[in-house]
């Protein structure tokens, strides 16, 4: 029996634009438009792409204790998050495993959270169970859509509707009126490019999307190019490059653990799994996430086993595909620590064939966030 897929507020628009739709995180989502994944990817890198990411979960935490309460669930500095700024965060469990990754913004009178689509119901339950008595938790799942406008032309396009967005820098967050509608706008995204994520009431989402698509620089972009863009940018996909089976140390995400929450910080620990994470920081990890560059044209996909020169399995690929901007296949995966040094040679098994790969720095394509 097939499950009934949810639809975003832009579903009819996707069909009108000729999108090929696929099931994703319980939603019927556009994987590509007639332009095709390769051209959509390159268009986003060169001009601007509009992504429907309304399947993501949006939440508000309200009350004087909200920041302190949220800090008990994430290894991130929330108390000192300035008004009008956004920060990347991780929900961890008692073993230090990653339950989800999310964005947290300080609106001035609340914390605004964006969580992953596949995890949003579990995340809401997690928040209510652990900090529901300390702050008001407001689900915006059904009331707000989320659009991402990404690429080097994104700022000039959005500034036609609201000139003030041009002054925003990477990870800044603001309440902005677009076409007379109150929206939340952050200068951030999931492509490695400059751009914005726009939270808009569902009833105004299609009007805003049509207005942005009417601009000559903007094309609609599907999930296919979203995946290849984030992979080139070295960005993790939850459930693939990290999960409850991996800690921030293993996932090479220690940069996301704020200094103030580390072993020697003023508010050290106090989040689930802190002891295990601190032990891994001290002693190292058995395996970790690395960037991988296949040395042949063969794309190496998620799940492929990685072996050493002697044929011993030393890891597996967590994300892989072709990088259109790089003009070559790219991948990320987990390797035993002794094989994880830069430029180490390993091999992926693809349909019984050994494909040589090198451990490489990420991002594979330089990130172009606007820092002012």
Protein Blocks (a to p, Z undefined) as FASTA:
>chain_A
ZZdddddfklmmmmmnopacddeehiacdfbdfkomklmmmmmmmmcccddfklpccddd
edjklmmmmmmmcccdfklmcghiacddddddfkopafbdcddddehjaccddddfklmm
mmmmmmmmmmmmmpccddfklmpccdddedjklmmmmmmmommlmmpcehiacdddeehi
acddddddjeopacddddddfklmmmmmmmmmmpmkbccddfklmmmmmmmnopacehil
gcfkbcfklnopmmmpcfklmmklmkgghiehklmmmmmmmnopfbdcdddddfbfbdcd
ehiacddfkopafbdcfbdcddfknopacddddddfklmpghiacdddeehiacdddddd
ddfbdcfbdeZZ
